Amino acid sequence: MIESELLTMAYPPLLVFAAAILVWLLPRAVGFTFGALSLAAVLAISLAVPEGSYLTGTFLGHFRVVPFFVDPFSRFVGIGLGLLGVCTVIYAYSSGASRTFTAIALSYVASSIGAAFAGDWLVLVFMWELMAITSTVVVWYYGGDAVRAGYRYALLHGTGGVLVMFAVAAHYVATGTFVYDLSAGLADGLPQLLAMLGMGVNVAFIGLHYWLPDTYPRPSFVASAFLAAYTTKTSAFILYRAFPDDGHLFLAYMGGLMSIYGATFALLQHDMRALLSYHIQAQLGYIVAGIGIGTSIATAGAIGHLFNNILFKSLLFMAVGVVIYRTGENDLYELGGLWREMPLTAIAFGLGAFSITAIPGFNGYVSKGMLFDAADPHYFGAPEYEALYWLLYIGAIGTLLSFIKLGYYVFFHGESDIEVPDAKPGQVIAMFGLGGACLLFGVWWQGFADLMPVIEESTHSFMANGAEKHLHPYSPSHRRTAATLTAISLVTFVIVRKPLSKLEFTDPGSVIYPIGYYLGRWSMLATTTLYAAVDRLAVAFVKRWYWIGNNPVLAVDAAARRLPMVDVAERQPADGGRPSTIHLRAGIGTTVLLLTVALTIVIWLLV
């Protein structure tokens, strides 16, 4: 274990937070340069810092915290987030993003990196909540419809964050420490149940997913490029930290269903970014399935696919963003033939599409093949995962269909009736940087495997069913699977293309917002009405007794008059009674402040 002052100074989130301030204060070109350099530093630190390094300290003088921890998993994710960050800052600069927006976006990136490198649950909760807040502001910055979507996003992520916080508190009660147990994750029982629900929001479990297609298409296309990777992929990684062991059937099959659900609704979309948003859920399904299976090959495949998603999902949002930037159009059916006008953007899109659909030669093919193997009983999967294998298989067909549809209607269908320039140089550099990495790690899969956790470097071996096995991503069986999936998808697209263009179903998950709105409104009205009634009774009660205390004779006299058979002489009006001067009413802010002060004093006395 290594603890050094150098690591303290090179704490990755702090570097990016500092760069965010510089971006906001300095001239645009200088500030953006510092932003890109800070994320290049994150990439370099992830590669250079020895595994097992950590920084530790105490919180409130009692709780041990580990804000920076490097193991094969955090290193791998840090490499992906750092590389993506450099490309995204370049893309934002070339796309005309403002200094203020980029400063907010870098704060969001920093919190995501902080969550990925956290070595304890207390730091994780802090970074998790900061990630929710900063990502909400990234959405809000665009204004318009994004503001209302941002509120819905904030409420859902706030609820998930509270559940994660309760899970961590329950874990501390059970174990007495916040520091990660890398082999067991969160404590069994209530902590894991709460964590599964809370983290399920961020990783888009079915029923908790609708914030994705509702939010990501609404802000600027630059914001979508930032949002595409950091929240969901970091959260999937933390889900692995919570459930690092094998045999979580619920997670495995939830992942399989997510892969189909996301791909199905992506296929029905007209809005390009909504289609990509649903595919975030679909690809997260593969990652969640691998985490649920939990064997060596499944874990390596899940984290490898997470890394690959960081690259190709952001690339796809960038390419679609350039199309929106140049044409002003979001509906894919209103476009067509753009490959002639925007060949570089079309190539960049192709690199991302080939990667996400697991075409041989691209990085998605390697990691998705590992996940297929992990679920297939004929390879390394247990019999209970045979149905999961077919869920993932169907999800892969849906993914291929979706991107055949998107590429066909945007770039190849018909003739373009508009003349638009291609991507700007900075946008091209960013897209081809990510696309080049997708191609590199598909062709040079050995280098990708060397970076991957669980897989032995150089030998590319792993343990399965008590024996040592080796990776063979380009084996004949893997190539046959890829060819079969592609052929089925191409034939199916030819058959369903025309009827598909006429379909646009509403996601059942969309009912969560009107239900939530009316439930929240009614519960708020009920609560405030009850509060007002109790408030009136309490104020009247206190004022009455205050008056009695100051006017006992008049009180006795008034009470006697109400008794039967008692003759009380009439009193003449006199200037003897004093009205109540007590003031009990206060605004909600004052009330909360007074209650907070009172509770703080009570807790301090108890402690």
C-alpha positions as CSV (number, residue, x, y, z in Angstrom):
1,M,0.0,0.0,0.0
2,I,1.3,3.4,-0.9
3,E,0.3,6.7,0.7
4,S,2.2,9.8,-0.6
5,E,1.9,13.5,-0.8
6,L,2.1,13.2,-4.6
7,L,-1.1,11.2,-4.7
8,T,-2.8,13.8,-2.5
9,M,-1.8,16.6,-4.8
10,A,-2.9,14.5,-7.9
11,Y,-6.4,13.6,-6.6
12,P,-8.2,13.2,-10.0
13,P,-11.5,14.9,-9.1
14,L,-9.8,17.9,-7.5
15,L,-7.8,18.4,-10.7
16,V,-10.9,18.5,-12.8
17,F,-12.8,20.7,-10.3
18,A,-9.9,23.2,-10.5
19,A,-10.0,23.1,-14.3
20,A,-13.7,23.8,-14.2
21,I,-13.0,27.1,-12.3
22,L,-10.3,28.0,-14.7
23,V,-12.6,27.4,-17.7
24,W,-15.1,29.7,-16.1
25,L,-12.5,32.5,-15.3
26,L,-10.0,32.4,-18.1
27,P,-10.3,33.3,-21.8
28,R,-12.2,30.6,-23.7
29,A,-9.3,28.9,-25.6
30,V,-7.0,28.9,-22.5
31,G,-9.7,27.7,-20.2
32,F,-10.8,24.8,-22.5
33,T,-7.1,23.8,-22.8
34,F,-6.8,23.5,-19.0
35,G,-10.0,21.5,-19.1
36,A,-8.7,19.0,-21.6
37,L,-5.3,18.8,-19.8
38,S,-7.0,18.0,-16.5
39,L,-8.7,15.0,-18.0
40,A,-5.6,14.0,-19.8
41,A,-4.0,14.0,-16.3
42,V,-6.8,11.7,-15.1
43,L,-6.0,9.4,-17.9
44,A,-2.3,9.5,-17.1
45,I,-2.9,9.0,-13.4
46,S,-5.1,6.0,-14.1
47,L,-2.4,4.4,-16.1
48,A,0.6,5.4,-13.9
49,V,-0.5,5.1,-10.3
50,P,0.4,1.6,-8.9
51,E,-2.5,-0.7,-8.1
52,G,-3.3,-0.8,-4.4
53,S,-2.5,2.9,-3.9
54,Y,-4.9,4.9,-1.8
55,L,-5.4,8.0,0.2
56,T,-7.1,7.8,3.6
57,G,-8.3,10.1,6.3
58,T,-11.0,10.6,8.9
59,F,-14.3,12.3,8.7
60,L,-15.5,14.3,11.8
61,G,-12.5,12.8,13.6
62,H,-14.1,9.4,13.8
63,F,-15.1,7.8,10.4
64,R,-12.3,6.4,8.3
65,V,-12.6,7.4,4.6
66,V,-10.7,6.5,1.5
67,P,-11.4,9.1,-1.1
68,F,-8.9,7.7,-3.7
69,F,-8.4,4.0,-4.3
70,V,-6.8,2.4,-7.3
71,D,-7.4,-1.2,-8.1
72,P,-7.7,-2.9,-11.6
73,F,-11.4,-1.9,-11.8
74,S,-11.1,1.8,-10.9
75,R,-8.0,2.1,-13.0
76,F,-9.9,0.6,-16.1
77,V,-12.9,2.9,-15.6
78,G,-10.7,5.9,-14.9
79,I,-8.9,5.3,-18.3
80,G,-12.2,5.3,-20.1
81,L,-13.6,8.4,-18.3
82,G,-10.3,10.3,-18.8
83,L,-10.1,9.5,-22.5
84,L,-13.7,10.4,-23.0
85,G,-13.3,13.7,-21.1
86,V,-10.5,14.9,-23.3
87,C,-12.5,14.2,-26.5
88,T,-15.7,15.8,-25.0
89,V,-14.0,19.0,-24.0
90,I,-12.5,19.3,-27.6
91,Y,-16.0,18.6,-29.0
92,A,-17.6,21.2,-26.7
93,Y,-15.0,23.9,-27.7
94,S,-15.5,23.2,-31.4
95,S,-19.3,23.2,-31.0
96,G,-19.4,26.7,-29.5
97,A,-20.2,25.7,-25.9
98,S,-20.0,28.6,-23.4
99,R,-17.4,28.8,-20.6
100,T,-20.1,28.7,-18.0
101,F,-21.7,25.6,-19.4
102,T,-18.4,23.8,-19.8
103,A,-17.4,24.7,-16.2
104,I,-20.7,23.1,-15.0
105,A,-20.1,20.1,-17.2
106,L,-16.6,19.6,-15.9
107,S,-17.9,19.8,-12.3
108,Y,-20.2,17.0,-13.3
109,V,-17.4,15.0,-14.8
110,A,-15.2,15.5,-11.7
111,S,-18.0,14.2,-9.4
112,S,-18.3,11.1,-11.6
113,I,-14.6,10.5,-11.5
114,G,-14.7,11.0,-7.8
115,A,-17.4,8.3,-7.4
116,A,-15.4,5.9,-9.6
117,F,-12.2,6.3,-7.6
118,A,-13.9,6.3,-4.1
119,G,-12.7,3.6,-1.8
120,D,-15.5,3.9,0.8
121,W,-19.3,4.3,0.8
122,L,-19.3,7.7,2.6
123,V,-17.2,9.4,-0.1
124,L,-19.3,7.5,-2.7
125,V,-22.5,9.0,-1.3
126,F,-21.1,12.5,-1.4
127,M,-19.9,12.1,-5.0
128,W,-23.1,10.4,-6.0
129,E,-25.3,13.3,-4.8
130,L,-22.9,15.8,-6.3
131,M,-23.1,14.0,-9.6
132,A,-26.9,14.2,-9.4
133,I,-26.9,17.9,-8.7
134,T,-24.3,18.9,-11.3
135,S,-25.9,16.8,-14.0
136,T,-29.2,18.4,-13.3
137,V,-27.7,21.8,-13.7
138,V,-26.1,20.6,-17.0
139,V,-29.7,19.8,-18.2
140,W,-31.2,23.0,-16.9
141,Y,-28.6,25.3,-18.5
142,Y,-30.2,24.9,-21.9
143,G,-33.6,26.3,-20.7
144,G,-36.9,25.6,-22.3
145,D,-38.3,22.1,-22.1
146,A,-35.0,21.0,-20.5
147,V,-35.9,22.8,-17.3
148,R,-39.1,20.8,-16.6
149,A,-37.3,17.6,-17.6
150,G,-34.5,18.6,-15.3
151,Y,-36.9,18.9,-12.4
152,R,-38.2,15.4,-13.1
153,Y,-34.7,14.1,-13.4
154,A,-33.7,15.7,-10.1
155,L,-36.6,14.3,-8.2
156,L,-36.0,10.8,-9.4
157,H,-32.3,10.9,-8.9
158,G,-32.7,12.6,-5.5
159,T,-35.0,9.7,-4.5
160,G,-32.5,7.2,-5.7
161,G,-29.7,9.0,-3.9
162,V,-31.6,8.9,-0.6
163,L,-32.1,5.2,-0.9
164,V,-28.4,4.7,-1.6
165,M,-27.6,6.9,1.5
166,F,-30.0,4.7,3.6
167,A,-28.3,1.6,2.2
168,V,-24.9,2.9,3.3
169,A,-26.2,3.8,6.7
170,A,-27.6,0.3,7.2
171,H,-24.3,-1.1,5.9
172,Y,-22.4,0.8,8.6
173,V,-24.7,-0.4,11.3
174,A,-24.2,-4.0,10.1
175,T,-20.4,-3.8,9.6
176,G,-19.1,-0.8,11.6
177,T,-17.1,0.6,8.6
178,F,-17.7,2.6,5.5
179,V,-14.6,1.2,3.7
180,Y,-15.3,-1.1,0.7
181,D,-15.2,-4.8,1.2
182,L,-14.0,-5.7,-2.3
183,S,-15.0,-9.3,-2.1
184,A,-18.5,-8.9,-0.4
185,G,-19.7,-5.5,-1.3
186,L,-22.6,-4.1,0.8
187,A,-23.9,-6.1,3.7
188,D,-26.7,-8.6,3.0
189,G,-30.3,-7.9,3.6
190,L,-31.6,-4.3,3.9
191,P,-28.4,-2.6,2.7
192,Q,-28.4,-4.6,-0.6
193,L,-32.1,-4.2,-1.1
194,L,-32.0,-0.4,-0.7
195,A,-28.9,-0.1,-2.8
196,M,-30.5,-2.2,-5.6
197,L,-33.5,0.2,-5.7
198,G,-31.4,3.4,-5.4
199,M,-28.8,2.4,-7.9
200,G,-31.5,0.9,-10.1
201,V,-32.6,4.5,-10.9
202,N,-29.2,5.5,-12.2
203,V,-28.7,2.3,-14.2
204,A,-32.2,2.5,-15.6
205,F,-33.9,-0.7,-14.3
206,I,-37.2,-1.2,-16.1
207,G,-39.8,0.9,-14.4
208,L,-37.1,3.3,-13.1
209,H,-35.7,4.2,-16.5
210,Y,-37.9,6.8,-18.1
211,W,-35.8,9.7,-17.0
212,L,-33.3,8.6,-19.8
213,P,-35.4,9.2,-22.9
214,D,-37.2,12.0,-21.2
215,T,-34.1,14.0,-20.3
216,Y,-31.2,13.3,-22.6
217,P,-32.9,14.5,-25.9
218,R,-33.9,17.9,-24.4
219,P,-30.7,19.9,-23.6
220,S,-28.1,21.0,-26.1
221,F,-26.4,18.3,-28.2
222,V,-23.2,19.1,-26.4
223,A,-24.8,18.4,-23.0
224,S,-26.1,15.1,-24.4
225,A,-22.5,14.1,-25.3
226,F,-21.5,14.7,-21.6
227,L,-24.5,13.0,-20.2
228,A,-24.3,10.0,-22.4
229,A,-21.6,8.2,-20.3
230,Y,-20.8,9.7,-16.9
231,T,-23.9,9.1,-14.8
232,T,-25.0,5.7,-16.1
233,K,-21.6,4.1,-16.6
234,T,-20.2,5.3,-13.2
235,S,-23.4,4.0,-11.6
236,A,-23.0,0.6,-13.2
237,F,-19.5,0.4,-11.8
238,I,-20.8,1.3,-8.3
239,L,-23.4,-1.4,-8.7
240,Y,-20.6,-3.8,-9.2
241,R,-18.9,-2.5,-6.1
242,A,-22.1,-3.2,-4.2
243,F,-22.6,-6.7,-5.7
244,P,-19.1,-8.1,-6.6
245,D,-19.9,-11.7,-5.8
246,D,-21.7,-14.1,-8.1
247,G,-25.2,-15.5,-8.3
248,H,-27.5,-12.5,-8.2
249,L,-30.3,-13.9,-10.4
250,F,-32.5,-10.9,-10.1
251,L,-29.8,-8.6,-11.4
252,A,-28.8,-11.0,-14.2
253,Y,-32.4,-11.3,-15.5
254,M,-33.2,-7.7,-15.0
255,G,-30.2,-7.0,-17.3
256,G,-31.5,-9.4,-19.9
257,L,-34.9,-7.8,-19.9
258,M,-33.4,-4.3,-20.1
259,S,-31.4,-5.3,-23.2
260,I,-34.7,-6.2,-25.0
261,Y,-36.8,-3.4,-23.5
262,G,-34.3,-0.7,-24.4
263,A,-33.7,-2.0,-27.9
264,T,-37.4,-2.4,-28.6
265,F,-38.3,1.1,-27.7
266,A,-35.3,2.5,-29.4
267,L,-36.5,0.8,-32.6
268,L,-39.8,2.7,-32.3
269,Q,-38.3,6.2,-31.9
270,H,-38.4,9.1,-34.3
271,D,-36.1,11.4,-32.3
272,M,-32.5,10.4,-32.8
273,R,-31.3,11.2,-29.3
274,A,-34.3,9.4,-27.8
275,L,-33.3,6.3,-29.8
276,L,-29.7,6.6,-28.4
277,S,-31.1,7.1,-24.9
278,Y,-33.0,3.9,-25.0
279,H,-29.9,2.2,-26.2
280,I,-28.1,3.4,-23.1
281,Q,-30.6,1.3,-21.2
282,A,-30.2,-1.7,-23.6
283,Q,-26.4,-1.7,-23.3
284,L,-26.6,-1.2,-19.5
285,G,-28.7,-4.4,-19.6
286,Y,-25.7,-6.3,-20.8
287,I,-23.5,-4.8,-18.1
288,V,-26.1,-5.5,-15.3
289,A,-26.5,-9.1,-16.6
290,G,-22.7,-9.6,-16.3
291,I,-22.6,-8.2,-12.8
292,G,-25.5,-10.4,-11.8
293,I,-23.8,-13.6,-13.1
294,G,-20.7,-12.5,-11.3
295,T,-18.3,-15.2,-12.6
296,S,-14.8,-14.2,-13.8
297,I,-15.7,-14.1,-17.5
298,A,-19.0,-12.3,-16.7
299,T,-17.3,-9.7,-14.5
300,A,-14.6,-9.0,-17.0
301,G,-17.1,-8.8,-19.8
302,A,-19.4,-6.5,-17.8
303,I,-16.6,-4.0,-16.9
304,G,-15.1,-4.3,-20.4
305,H,-18.5,-3.6,-22.0
306,L,-18.9,-0.6,-19.6
307,F,-15.5,0.7,-20.8
308,N,-16.5,0.2,-24.4
309,N,-19.9,1.9,-23.8
310,I,-18.1,5.0,-22.5
311,L,-16.4,5.3,-25.9
312,F,-19.0,4.3,-28.5
313,K,-22.1,5.7,-26.8
314,S,-20.6,9.1,-26.5
315,L,-19.3,8.9,-30.1
316,L,-22.8,8.2,-31.3
317,F,-24.2,11.1,-29.4
318,M,-21.5,13.3,-30.9
319,A,-22.2,12.2,-34.4
320,V,-25.9,12.7,-34.0
321,G,-25.2,16.0,-32.3
322,V,-23.3,17.2,-35.4
323,V,-26.3,16.3,-37.6
324,I,-28.6,18.3,-35.3
325,Y,-26.1,21.1,-35.2
326,R,-25.9,21.4,-39.0
327,T,-29.5,20.6,-40.0
328,G,-31.5,21.7,-36.9
329,E,-33.5,18.5,-37.2
330,N,-34.1,15.8,-34.5
331,D,-36.5,13.5,-36.4
332,L,-34.5,10.9,-38.3
333,Y,-37.4,10.4,-40.8
334,E,-37.0,14.0,-41.9
335,L,-33.4,13.4,-42.9
336,G,-31.7,11.3,-45.6
337,G,-28.8,11.1,-47.9
338,L,-26.5,13.1,-45.6
339,W,-23.5,10.9,-46.3
340,R,-22.8,13.0,-49.4
341,E,-22.9,16.2,-47.5
342,M,-21.3,15.0,-44.2
343,P,-19.0,12.1,-45.1
344,L,-16.8,12.5,-42.0
345,T,-19.8,12.5,-39.7
346,A,-21.1,9.4,-41.5
347,I,-17.9,7.6,-41.0
348,A,-17.7,8.6,-37.3
349,F,-21.3,7.4,-36.9
350,G,-20.4,4.1,-38.6
351,L,-17.5,3.5,-36.2
352,G,-19.8,3.9,-33.3
353,A,-22.6,1.9,-34.8
354,F,-20.3,-1.0,-35.7
355,S,-19.0,-0.9,-32.2
356,I,-22.3,-1.0,-30.3
357,T,-23.7,-3.7,-32.6
358,A,-20.7,-5.9,-32.0
359,I,-19.4,-6.2,-35.5
360,P,-16.1,-8.1,-35.6
361,G,-13.1,-5.8,-35.6
362,F,-14.7,-3.4,-33.1
363,N,-14.5,-3.2,-29.3
364,G,-18.1,-4.1,-28.6
365,Y,-17.7,-7.4,-30.4
366,V,-15.0,-8.4,-27.8
367,S,-16.9,-7.5,-24.7
368,K,-20.3,-8.6,-25.8
369,G,-18.9,-11.9,-26.9
370,M,-17.6,-12.4,-23.4
371,L,-21.0,-11.8,-21.9
372,F,-22.6,-14.2,-24.3
373,D,-20.1,-16.8,-23.2
374,A,-20.8,-16.1,-19.6
375,A,-24.5,-16.8,-20.0
376,D,-24.2,-19.7,-22.5
377,P,-24.3,-23.1,-20.7
378,H,-22.4,-24.6,-23.6
379,Y,-19.4,-22.4,-22.6
380,F,-19.1,-21.1,-19.1
381,G,-22.7,-20.3,-18.0
382,A,-24.7,-22.3,-15.5
383,P,-28.0,-23.9,-16.6
384,E,-30.1,-21.2,-14.8
385,Y,-28.7,-18.6,-17.2
386,E,-29.8,-20.4,-20.5
387,A,-32.9,-18.2,-20.8
388,L,-30.7,-15.1,-20.1
389,Y,-28.5,-16.1,-23.0
390,W,-31.5,-15.9,-25.4
391,L,-32.7,-12.6,-23.9
392,L,-29.3,-11.1,-24.6
393,Y,-29.3,-12.6,-28.1
394,I,-32.7,-11.0,-28.9
395,G,-31.5,-7.7,-27.4
396,A,-28.5,-7.9,-29.8
397,I,-30.9,-8.3,-32.8
398,G,-32.9,-5.3,-31.6
399,T,-29.6,-3.3,-31.3
400,L,-28.6,-4.1,-34.9
401,L,-32.1,-3.3,-36.2
402,S,-32.1,0.1,-34.4
403,F,-28.7,1.2,-35.8
404,I,-29.5,-0.1,-39.3
405,K,-32.6,2.1,-39.1
406,L,-30.8,5.1,-37.8
407,G,-28.0,5.0,-40.2
408,Y,-30.2,4.2,-43.2
409,Y,-32.7,7.1,-42.7
410,V,-30.1,9.7,-41.7
411,F,-27.3,9.0,-44.1
412,F,-28.4,6.8,-46.9
413,H,-32.1,6.9,-47.6
414,G,-33.1,9.1,-50.5
415,E,-31.4,12.3,-51.6
416,S,-30.5,15.1,-49.2
417,D,-32.5,18.2,-50.1
418,I,-30.3,20.5,-48.0
419,E,-26.7,21.6,-48.4
420,V,-24.9,21.6,-45.1
421,P,-21.2,21.6,-44.2
422,D,-19.6,18.6,-42.5
423,A,-18.4,18.6,-38.9
424,K,-15.9,21.2,-37.6
425,P,-12.3,20.2,-37.2
426,G,-12.5,19.9,-33.4
427,Q,-15.7,17.8,-33.7
428,V,-13.9,15.5,-36.2
429,I,-10.9,15.2,-33.9
430,A,-13.1,14.3,-30.9
431,M,-15.2,11.8,-32.9
432,F,-12.3,10.1,-34.6
433,G,-10.4,10.0,-31.3
434,L,-13.2,7.9,-29.8
435,G,-13.9,6.0,-33.0
436,G,-10.2,5.2,-33.4
437,A,-10.1,3.7,-29.8
438,C,-13.2,1.6,-30.7
439,L,-11.4,0.2,-33.7
440,L,-8.1,-0.2,-31.9
441,F,-9.5,-2.3,-29.1
442,G,-11.5,-4.4,-31.5
443,V,-8.5,-5.3,-33.7
444,W,-5.9,-5.3,-31.0
445,W,-8.0,-7.1,-28.5
446,Q,-5.0,-8.4,-26.7
447,G,-4.2,-4.8,-25.5
448,F,-7.8,-4.4,-24.5
449,A,-7.6,-7.6,-22.5
450,D,-4.4,-6.6,-20.8
451,L,-6.2,-3.5,-19.4
452,M,-9.2,-5.5,-18.4
453,P,-9.6,-6.6,-14.7
454,V,-9.8,-10.3,-13.8
455,I,-8.2,-11.3,-17.1
456,E,-4.5,-12.3,-16.7
457,E,-2.2,-10.0,-18.5
458,S,-0.2,-11.5,-21.4
459,T,-1.8,-15.0,-21.1
460,H,-5.4,-13.6,-21.3
461,S,-6.5,-16.4,-19.1
462,F,-9.3,-16.5,-16.5
463,M,-10.8,-19.1,-14.1
464,A,-14.1,-20.8,-15.1
465,N,-15.6,-23.9,-13.4
466,G,-12.4,-24.4,-11.5
467,A,-10.2,-24.5,-14.5
468,E,-8.0,-22.0,-16.4
469,K,-9.5,-20.8,-19.7
470,H,-8.3,-18.4,-22.3
471,L,-9.9,-15.7,-24.3
472,H,-10.6,-16.4,-28.0
473,P,-12.9,-13.6,-29.2
474,Y,-12.3,-14.4,-32.9
475,S,-13.0,-18.1,-32.6
476,P,-15.2,-19.6,-35.4
477,S,-18.1,-19.9,-33.0
478,H,-17.9,-16.2,-32.1
479,R,-17.7,-15.2,-35.7
480,R,-20.7,-17.4,-36.6
481,T,-22.7,-15.8,-33.9
482,A,-21.9,-12.3,-35.1
483,A,-22.7,-13.3,-38.8
484,T,-26.0,-14.9,-37.8
485,L,-27.1,-11.9,-35.8
486,T,-26.2,-9.5,-38.6
487,A,-27.9,-11.6,-41.3
488,I,-31.1,-12.0,-39.2
489,S,-31.2,-8.2,-38.5
490,L,-30.6,-7.2,-42.2
491,V,-33.4,-9.5,-43.4
492,T,-35.7,-8.4,-40.7
493,F,-35.1,-4.7,-41.4
494,V,-36.0,-5.2,-45.1
495,I,-39.3,-6.8,-44.0
496,V,-40.3,-4.4,-41.2
497,R,-38.8,-1.1,-42.6
498,K,-42.0,0.4,-44.0
499,P,-44.5,-0.6,-41.2
500,L,-41.9,0.4,-38.7
501,S,-41.8,3.9,-39.9
502,K,-45.5,4.3,-39.1
503,L,-45.2,3.1,-35.6
504,E,-44.5,5.2,-32.5
505,F,-45.7,3.7,-29.2
506,T,-45.6,5.5,-25.9
507,D,-43.3,3.9,-23.3
508,P,-45.4,2.5,-20.4
509,G,-42.7,4.0,-18.2
510,S,-44.0,7.4,-19.1
511,V,-46.9,7.0,-16.7
512,I,-44.5,7.4,-13.8
513,Y,-44.5,11.2,-14.3
514,P,-48.2,12.0,-14.4
515,I,-48.8,9.5,-11.5
516,G,-45.9,11.0,-9.6
517,Y,-47.2,14.5,-10.3
518,Y,-50.8,13.9,-9.1
519,L,-49.7,11.8,-6.2
520,G,-47.2,14.5,-5.2
521,R,-49.8,17.2,-5.6
522,W,-52.5,15.4,-3.7
523,S,-50.2,14.4,-0.9
524,M,-48.8,17.9,-0.7
525,L,-52.3,19.4,-0.5
526,A,-53.3,16.8,2.1
527,T,-50.2,17.5,4.2
528,T,-50.5,21.3,4.0
529,T,-54.2,21.2,4.8
530,L,-53.6,19.0,7.8
531,Y,-50.7,21.2,8.9
532,A,-52.9,24.3,8.6
533,A,-55.6,22.7,10.7
534,V,-53.2,21.5,13.4
535,D,-51.6,25.0,13.3
536,R,-54.9,26.8,13.9
537,L,-55.8,24.5,16.8
538,A,-52.4,24.8,18.4
539,V,-52.3,28.6,18.1
540,A,-55.9,28.9,19.5
541,F,-55.1,26.6,22.4
542,V,-51.9,28.5,23.4
543,K,-53.5,31.9,23.0
544,R,-56.5,30.8,25.1
545,W,-54.3,29.6,28.0
546,Y,-52.0,32.6,27.7
547,W,-55.1,34.8,28.1
548,I,-56.3,32.7,31.1
549,G,-52.9,33.0,32.7
550,N,-52.9,36.8,32.4
551,N,-56.6,37.2,33.4
552,P,-57.5,34.5,36.0
553,V,-60.4,36.4,37.5
554,L,-62.1,37.0,34.2
555,A,-61.5,33.4,33.3
556,V,-63.1,32.1,36.5
557,D,-66.0,34.5,36.0
558,A,-66.5,33.4,32.4
559,A,-66.4,29.7,33.4
560,A,-68.9,30.3,36.3
561,R,-71.4,31.9,33.9
562,R,-71.5,28.6,31.9
563,L,-72.5,26.6,35.0
564,P,-76.2,25.9,35.5
565,M,-78.0,27.2,38.6
566,V,-75.3,29.7,39.4
567,D,-76.2,33.4,39.6
568,V,-73.4,35.6,38.7
569,A,-73.8,39.4,38.8
570,E,-73.3,41.2,35.6
571,R,-69.9,42.9,35.4
572,Q,-69.5,46.3,33.9
573,P,-67.0,46.7,31.1
574,A,-63.6,47.6,32.5
575,D,-60.1,48.1,31.2
576,G,-58.8,45.1,33.1
577,G,-58.1,42.5,30.4
578,R,-55.0,42.4,28.3
579,P,-55.0,40.9,24.8
580,S,-52.5,38.2,24.0
581,T,-49.3,39.6,22.6
582,I,-47.7,36.2,21.8
583,H,-46.6,35.8,18.1
584,L,-46.6,32.1,17.1
585,R,-46.7,32.4,13.3
586,A,-43.5,32.2,11.3
587,G,-42.6,31.5,7.7
588,I,-41.5,28.0,6.6
589,G,-37.9,29.0,6.4
590,T,-37.8,30.4,10.0
591,T,-39.6,27.3,11.2
592,V,-37.1,24.9,9.5
593,L,-34.2,27.0,10.9
594,L,-35.5,26.9,14.4
595,L,-36.2,23.2,14.2
596,T,-32.7,22.5,12.8
597,V,-31.1,24.5,15.6
598,A,-33.2,22.7,18.2
599,L,-32.4,19.3,16.8
600,T,-28.7,20.1,16.5
601,I,-28.6,21.1,20.2
602,V,-30.4,17.9,21.2
603,I,-28.1,15.7,19.1
604,W,-25.0,17.5,20.5
605,L,-26.2,17.0,24.1
606,L,-26.9,13.3,23.4
607,V,-23.5,12.8,21.8
